[in-house]
Amino acid sequence: MEIGKTIYKLREQSSLSREGFAALFNVSQQAVQKWESGAAMPTVANLVAIAKHFNISVDSLLLEEDGCSFDALRLVHEITPDFCAMDSVEAYYKMLGTEYEQCFEEGLDVEPYRDLFSAVEKMPDSAAKEKISDVLFGIVSNVGMRADYPFREPSDLDGIRAERDGYLQEGAVPTDMRGKIAGAWYGRICGCLLGKPVEGLRTEALIPLLEMTGNYPMHRYILKSDITDEICARFDSGFRTRCWADNISCAPVDDDTNYTVLAQLMIDRCGREFTPENVCNMWVASQSRNAYCTAERIAFRNIVNGYRPPNTAKYKNPCREWIGAQIRGDYYGYINPGNPELAAEMAWRDASISHVKNGIYGEMFVAAMLSCAACSDDMTGVIRGGLGQIPAGSRLYKAITGVIEKFEKGVSAEDCMADIHAEYDEHTAHGWCHTISNAMIVAAALLYGGGDYGRSVCLAVQTGFDTDCNGATVGSVIGMMKGVKAIGAEWTDPIKGVQDTSIFGVGKVGIDTLVEKTLKHAGF
């Protein structure tokens, strides 16, 4: 059948006049007459529009033979993915519960759609669920804010700066930064190693594990030699293959350290004036998709699909306030000692490709703290210096300020950490992985740890939630403040001065090499 006859048949079986058909596709009646007579061909855009309207394939328009019914024109053998096998983070329809919770927490007026979200979430993974989820995304992308929402949380840099409290931590930049920079690197790497093998354990398993290994309250690495048959049977049969401090030859690959090395590589290639677009390009060029998790994995998907910042952070990203950005900001603090505003700005450029609001603030907070820690021994002042670079009207600011107030009022570390557990549920992915819950643990560990490296990182890890992230961040701040000499050999010896990465062309790198390059980027 010629395409003209196919169009004629579609029009007649739909009881459309030429005028009505022409109006559907914004063309003239004369154009429709020419198509049907074979005097002219529809454009590609016209073909796509006609096929979409009649729910058939373009191939059916171009190739259908005489004698086929209208129903036969419909696409029969549609190619679809295995929806159950799709990545649980990248598939938006698999995270609708998190999306609703996230939307509500950030003040969007989504409560009228709660039952709809719940109903769609319970559907089996399928093309239908995916399509309805797309509709839900359109709804939440356009819904307004609740009138009673008390927080002010912009995501743009100017808006963030306009909402700061004006606090600046005073302190002179030391003339010799080598010990502090080395301390920050070793502090982060060793803190990460402490928490890495127990990442994902909730406290009802973590605390008994520490007790069974003679390590509660936590005061040292857990070792492979601690892991007995009884422990494997009770907790995880694969425990012995995890990265324990006595079965490694260097610091193992981890996203918490990958990002710090990657930031150094980006400064080396793009300079201190790097842009969010530079960060996107570095991610795609430097690591595989599997190196990225949660919000970063979604942003990576969005980048390769052609989205640009800040839409890389916004498109179908229920994890947009999770901890991922907070673990990426250390290097910007390392290279901007005594300049928390610039450290936070660089962190914003990095965070804005994958996060919004408190997700961005977490990275800015950590980068600014590290900048302050290079110049001050006052831990409360350092934390307030970090808060000074984020909106005073934000949930993160309120939460961290609450931790400081409890510490200053004499609330015990145990009770402070229990309050965090009461506010955030470690058994949900959203509570366990959120920026705010983990930032509160970081702040509390820094305050209650009293400036002691081992005590601080152990408190951060034994509290649970994202153990390797929090151990790494706390270790980084203590290391920057106190210097590498404050980190005992019992922490540094197992990594043997080498960090492994999954970054293309980098692989294993000496920590001393990382320190020297950091000093160069910092202007020393």
Disulfide bonds with the S-S distance in Angstrom:
none
